[in-house]
């Protein structure tokens, strides 16, 4: 089962999966399909990971005054650690036709009668709950069990010690230092803890001296706290698009600031209170007039529980070195990561990665020798440097996601991605990047597929 050799006969290993979101669930299914013994650790009391909407939010270190203002409005659970970054109005930015796993599509009837092409977050969570129920995954999950440390067993380097801490319920107080930790030995660990929890902030000279209120989208839930406020929103991604429109219904003014050269500067069409700007500057206290700075600037990969003695690092959003974004060459196949790529078709990518991990661990699929895997990683890094791609885009995909998915399908013996899926992904990302309002309600996924499959029936 070690890398760099012919595959051995199928064998069973004891595997710890960290997280019961979409990645952890599909990893658990694929691992069990391959005959492995699986334990899924989930620190929350529900499965679904980032798709579990939570009215609670964390203390805002950027702006205690805004935190207190929201707290006084009666929100419960303020100040606790919150995993999810879902806001109440969120709908997916991918059509339901390509949101599901390969053999478990989204229900076309929709959740609670909502059959729109772009489902709400509640339906995604419901879909994952159905997936876990139908594949009997709930029995594998230890809820309210937080993994606090993962490290190699020094007495046996091909074993991993996983320390976890159970909690009866979430409270607003910090964990007691006297809580007992449970230590267990596993053959392998699959990290599936997501990457939409730890906020990432833009580096803007002078912003640290600005005296006003600030918030990150991780702590955004509803627009009401921004009523009659002048908001400067930093970012140009999907969350910036959605949240700016959401809060514009109650805010006095919304000013979107972005470094992107492709945005149109000025007031947005069809809105009386939203403006687009180039990136703001903070020369002094009077240079920017605003009540709140709103950071829609993404998230950082974060593995506070993982100890590898520097073999795997997460710096500037580059987790590595990882062969094909999954296996650290020096620790493969006993440590792996599922779900790091972004700007991809998420659930399908997670599933293919999970199948690969499961089949490598069972000996069905061999890995290259360690040095070959390192050479592949270093070549990827060189290509990024030569093309001017920053390190924090290491796991960001564009059109190359199709090549990556087809590489994964070949590894696990599946056919390449169907043409209509690839075309729908391409169209979907064009819609996301177009800044077109209302695209979710204008695009009919089922009709588009019908037109793609029967081109003679198209009406131009």
C-alpha positions in Angstrom: 0.0 0.0 0.0 3.0 2.3 0.2 3.6 4.7 -2.6 5.8 3.9 -5.5 5.0 0.2 -6.2 2.5 -2.1 -7.7 -0.8 -2.2 -6.0 -1.2 -4.9 -3.4 -4.3 -6.9 -2.7 -7.2 -5.1 -1.2 -6.7 -4.4 2.5 -8.7 -2.7 5.3 -7.3 0.2 7.4 -8.7 2.1 10.3 -9.3 5.7 9.1 -10.1 8.9 11.0 -12.1 11.5 9.0 -12.0 15.0 10.4 -15.3 16.8 9.7 -18.8 15.7 8.7 -19.5 18.3 5.9 -19.9 17.4 2.3 -16.2 16.3 2.0 -16.2 14.2 5.2 -19.5 12.5 4.3 -18.5 11.4 0.8 -15.0 10.4 2.1 -16.7 8.2 4.7 -18.9 6.6 2.1 -16.0 5.9 -0.3 -13.8 4.6 2.5 -16.4 2.2 3.7 -17.1 1.0 0.2 -13.5 0.0 0.0 -13.9 -2.0 3.3 -12.1 0.4 5.6 -13.0 1.0 9.2 -14.2 4.6 9.4 -14.7 7.1 12.3 -15.9 10.6 11.4 -15.2 13.3 14.0 -17.6 16.3 14.0 -17.3 19.0 16.5 -20.9 20.3 15.9 -24.1 18.6 16.7 -25.3 18.4 13.1 -23.8 17.1 9.9 -23.4 19.4 6.8 -20.4 21.5 7.7 -20.6 25.0 6.2 -24.1 24.3 5.0 -25.5 24.3 8.5 -26.9 27.8 8.9 -26.3 29.3 12.3 -27.8 32.5 13.6 -24.9 32.7 16.0 -21.7 34.5 15.1 -18.3 35.1 16.7 -17.1 38.1 18.6 -15.8 40.5 16.0 -12.2 41.4 16.9 -12.2 44.1 14.3 -15.0 46.0 15.7 -16.3 45.3 19.3 -18.8 48.2 19.0 -20.5 46.6 16.1 -20.5 43.3 17.9 -22.2 44.9 20.9 -24.7 46.6 18.6 -25.7 43.3 17.0 -25.7 41.5 20.4 -28.2 44.1 21.8 -30.6 43.3 18.9 -31.2 40.0 20.7 -29.2 37.5 18.6 -28.5 34.3 20.5 -25.2 32.6 20.8 -23.1 35.7 20.1 -19.4 35.2 20.9 -19.1 31.4 20.4 -16.9 29.8 17.8 -19.0 29.3 14.7 -18.0 27.1 11.8 -20.4 28.2 9.1 -20.3 31.4 7.1 -23.7 31.0 5.6 -26.0 34.0 5.5 -29.8 33.8 5.7 -30.5 34.7 2.1 -27.8 32.6 0.4 -28.5 30.5 -2.7 -25.9 28.4 -4.5 -24.1 30.0 -7.4 -24.1 26.6 -9.3 -27.3 25.0 -10.8 -28.8 22.0 -9.0 -28.1 19.9 -12.0 -24.4 19.9 -11.3 -24.4 20.4 -7.5 -24.8 16.7 -6.5 -22.6 13.7 -6.2 -22.1 11.5 -9.3 -24.6 8.8 -8.3 -26.8 10.9 -6.0 -28.3 13.9 -7.9 -30.2 16.8 -6.4 -33.9 16.3 -6.2 -35.5 18.1 -9.1 -38.6 18.7 -7.0 -36.6 20.9 -4.7 -36.8 21.5 -1.0 -40.2 22.6 0.4 -41.5 23.0 -3.1 -38.7 25.3 -4.3 -37.6 23.7 -7.6 -35.6 26.8 -8.9 -32.4 26.0 -10.7 -30.3 27.5 -7.9 -31.3 26.1 -4.5 -31.2 27.8 -1.2 -28.8 26.8 1.5 -31.4 24.9 3.4 -31.9 22.5 0.5 -28.2 21.8 0.3 -28.1 20.9 4.0 -31.2 18.7 3.5 -29.6 17.0 0.5 -26.5 16.1 2.6 -28.7 14.8 5.4 -30.6 12.6 2.9 -27.2 11.4 1.5 -26.0 10.5 5.0 -29.2 8.7 5.8 -29.4 6.7 2.6 -25.8 5.5 2.8 -26.0 4.9 6.6 -23.2 7.3 7.4 -24.7 8.8 10.5 -23.7 5.7 12.4 -20.1 6.5 11.6 -20.2 10.1 13.0 -19.2 11.1 16.5 -21.0 14.4 17.0 -19.7 17.0 19.4 -16.3 15.5 19.1 -13.6 18.1 18.2 -10.3 16.9 17.0 -7.7 18.9 18.9 -4.5 17.1 17.7 -3.4 14.8 15.0 0.2 13.6 14.9 2.2 10.6 13.9 2.9 7.9 16.4 6.6 8.2 16.9 6.8 4.5 18.0 5.2 3.5 14.7 5.5 6.1 12.0 2.7 4.6 9.8 0.2 5.2 12.6 -1.5 8.4 13.7 -2.6 9.5 17.1 -5.9 11.4 17.0 -6.8 13.3 20.2 -10.4 14.5 20.5 -12.5 16.3 23.0 -16.2 15.7 23.4 -18.7 18.4 24.6 -22.3 18.0 25.8 -23.4 21.3 24.2 -22.1 24.6 22.9 -21.7 27.3 25.4 -20.5 30.9 25.4 -17.7 30.0 27.7 -14.3 28.8 26.7 -13.5 25.1 27.0 -12.3 24.0 30.4 -8.6 23.2 30.5 -9.4 20.2 32.7 -11.5 18.5 30.0 -10.2 15.0 29.4 -8.9 14.2 25.9 -9.4 10.9 24.2 -6.4 9.6 22.3 -6.9 6.9 19.6 -4.6 5.3 17.1 -5.5 5.2 13.4 -3.7 3.9 10.3 -4.7 6.9 8.3 -6.3 10.4 8.6 -8.3 12.2 6.0 -8.7 15.9 6.7 -12.1 17.3 5.6 -12.5 20.3 7.9 -13.4 22.8 5.2 -12.0 26.2 4.4 -14.7 28.8 4.9 -14.3 29.5 8.6 -11.1 31.5 9.2 -11.4 35.0 7.7 -8.8 36.3 5.3 -8.3 40.1 5.0 -7.0 42.3 2.3 -3.8 44.2 3.0 -4.7 47.9 2.7 -2.2 50.4 4.0 -3.7 52.5 6.8 -6.8 50.4 7.5 -5.5 49.4 10.9 -5.7 53.1 12.0 -9.2 53.6 10.7 -11.4 54.2 13.8 -14.7 53.0 12.4 -16.5 49.7 12.6 -15.4 46.7 10.6 -16.9 43.2 9.9 -16.0 40.1 7.8 -18.6 38.2 5.8 -18.0 35.2 8.1 -20.1 37.1 10.7 -22.8 38.3 8.3 -26.3 36.8 8.7 -29.0 39.4 8.0 -29.0 43.0 6.6 -30.8 44.7 9.5 -27.6 45.8 11.5 -26.6 47.9 8.5 -29.8 50.0 8.3 -29.2 53.6 7.4 -25.4 53.0 7.3 -22.9 54.0 4.7 -21.0 50.8 4.0 -17.7 50.3 2.2 -17.6 46.6 1.0 -14.2 45.3 0.0 -14.2 42.4 -2.4 -15.2 41.2 -5.9 -16.3 37.6 -5.4 -19.7 36.0 -5.2 -20.3 36.9 -1.6 -19.5 40.5 -2.3 -22.0 40.5 -5.1 -24.7 38.9 -3.0 -24.2 40.7 0.3 -23.9 44.2 -1.4 -27.4 43.7 -2.9 -28.7 42.2 0.3 -27.7 45.1 2.6 -28.6 47.7 -0.1 -32.3 47.2 0.8 -31.7 48.8 4.2 -28.3 50.7 4.0 -28.1 54.3 3.1 -25.2 53.7 0.7 -23.1 50.7 -0.4 -19.7 51.3 -2.0 -18.0 48.3 -3.4 -14.2 48.5 -3.6 -12.1 46.1 -5.6 -8.6 45.7 -7.1 -10.1 44.0 -10.1 -9.3 45.8 -13.4 -12.5 44.4 -15.0 -15.1 46.3 -12.9 -17.1 49.2 -14.2 -16.5 52.3 -12.0 -19.6 54.3 -11.0 -23.1 53.8 -9.8 -24.6 50.3 -10.6 -27.4 50.1 -13.0 -30.8 49.5 -11.5 -29.6 50.6 -8.0 -29.9 54.0 -6.5 -27.5 53.4 -3.6 -24.7 51.1 -4.8 -21.4 52.3 -6.3 -18.4 50.5 -7.7 -14.9 51.8 -7.0 -11.3 50.9 -7.3 -9.6 49.9 -4.1 -10.1 52.4 -1.2 -7.2 54.2 0.4 -6.7 55.2 4.0 -4.3 58.1 4.1 -6.0 59.7 7.2 -9.2 59.7 9.2 -10.9 62.1 6.8 -10.1 60.4 3.5 -12.9 57.9 3.8 -16.4 58.7 5.0 -18.2 55.5 6.0 -19.9 53.9 9.0 -18.7 50.3 8.4 -15.9 48.6 6.4 -17.2 45.2 5.3 -14.6 42.6 4.3 -15.8 40.1 1.7 -12.2 38.9 1.2 -12.4 35.1 1.5 -10.9 32.6 3.9 -7.7 30.9 5.0 -6.9 27.2 5.1 -6.6 26.4 8.8 -5.5 23.1 10.5 -4.8 24.1 14.1 -5.0 20.4 15.2 -2.5 19.0 12.7 1.1 18.5 13.7 3.5 17.2 11.0 6.8 18.8 12.2 6.8 21.2 9.3 6.3 18.5 6.6 2.9 20.1 5.7 2.4 23.8 6.0 -0.4 26.2 5.2 1.2 29.6 4.4 -0.4 32.3 2.3 -3.2 29.8 1.5 -0.8 27.3 0.0 -1.2 23.9 1.7 1.7 21.8 0.8 3.5 20.2 -0.6 0.5 18.1 -1.8 0.5 15.8 -4.7 -2.5 16.6 -6.8 -3.9 18.7 -3.9 -4.4 15.6 -1.8 -1.4 13.6 -0.7 1.7 15.0 1.1 4.5 13.0 -0.6 6.4 12.3 2.6 3.3 11.1 4.5 1.3 9.5 1.7 -0.9 7.6 1.7 -1.5 7.8 5.5 -2.4 11.5 5.5 -4.6 13.1 2.9 -6.8 16.2 2.3 -10.1 16.2 0.6 -11.8 19.5 -0.5 -9.0 22.0 -0.9 -9.6 23.1 -4.5 -11.9 26.1 -5.0 -13.6 27.6 -8.1 -14.4 24.0 -9.0 -17.5 21.8 -9.2 -17.4 21.1 -5.4 -19.3 17.9 -4.6 -18.1 16.1 -7.7 -14.5 17.1 -7.1 -14.8 16.0 -3.4 -16.2 12.6 -4.5 -13.5 11.9 -7.0 -10.8 12.8 -4.5 -12.4 10.6 -1.9 -12.6 7.7 -4.3 -8.9 8.1 -5.1 -7.9 8.2 -1.4 -10.1 5.2 -0.6 -8.7 3.1 -3.5 -5.1 4.1 -2.7 -5.5 3.0 0.9 -7.0 -0.3 -0.2 -4.1 -1.0 -2.5 -6.2 -0.9 -5.7 -4.5 2.2 -7.1 -0.7 2.8 -6.6 0.9 6.2 -6.0 4.1 7.3 -7.7 7.4 7.1 -5.7 7.8 10.0 -3.2 10.3 11.9 -5.3 8.1 11.6 -8.4 5.2 13.2 -6.4 7.5 16.0 -5.1 8.7 16.6 -8.7 5.1 17.1 -9.8 4.4 19.5 -6.9 7.5 21.5 -7.7 6.6 21.7 -11.3 3.2 23.1 -10.4 4.9 25.7 -8.2 7.3 26.7 -11.0 4.5 27.1 -13.5 2.7 29.3 -11.1 5.8 31.5 -10.6 6.5 31.7 -14.3 2.9 32.8 -15.1 2.7 35.3 -12.2 0.1 33.4 -10.3 0.3 34.2 -6.6 0.8 31.5 -3.9 -2.7 32.0 -2.5 -4.1 30.7 -5.8 -2.3 27.4 -5.5 -5.7 25.5 -5.0 -7.7 27.8 -7.3 -8.9 26.3 -10.5 -10.3 27.7 -13.7 -10.6 25.8 -17.0 -7.9 23.4 -15.7 -10.5 21.9 -13.4 -11.7 19.8 -16.3 -8.3 18.3 -16.8 -8.0 17.7 -13.1 -11.3 16.0 -12.8 -10.7 13.8 -15.8 -7.3 12.9 -14.4 -9.1 11.8 -11.2 -11.7 9.8 -13.1 -9.0 7.9 -14.9 -7.3 7.1 -11.6 -10.5 5.5 -10.2 -11.6 3.8 -13.4 -14.5 6.1 -14.3 -15.3 7.7 -17.7 -14.4 11.3 -18.4 -16.8 14.1 -17.5 -19.8 14.4 -19.8 -19.7 17.3 -22.3 -22.9 18.9 -21.0 -21.5 19.0 -17.5 -18.4 20.8 -18.7 -20.4 23.3 -20.7 -22.8 24.0 -17.9 -19.9 24.6 -15.5 -18.4 27.0 -18.0 -21.6 28.9 -18.4 -22.3 29.0 -14.7 -18.9 30.6 -13.9 -19.4 33.1 -16.6 -22.7 34.1 -15.0 -21.1 34.3 -11.6 -18.3 36.5 -12.9 -20.6 38.7 -15.1 -22.0 40.5 -12.1 -25.4 40.1 -13.7 -28.2 40.6 -11.3 -30.9 38.0 -11.1 -29.0 35.4 -13.1 -30.2 32.7 -10.6 -33.8 33.2 -11.6 -33.1 33.7 -15.4 -31.2 30.5 -16.1 -33.3 27.4 -16.5 -30.9 24.4 -16.1 -33.3 21.7 -17.3 -34.2 23.7 -20.4 -30.5 24.3 -21.1 -29.7 20.6 -20.9 -32.5 19.7 -23.2 -31.2 22.3 -25.8 -27.7 21.0 -25.4 -28.7 17.3 -25.9 -31.0 18.1 -28.8 -29.4 21.0 -30.7 -31.8 20.7 -33.6 -34.5 21.9 -31.3 -32.7 25.0 -30.3 -34.5 28.3 -30.7 -31.9 31.1 -31.2 
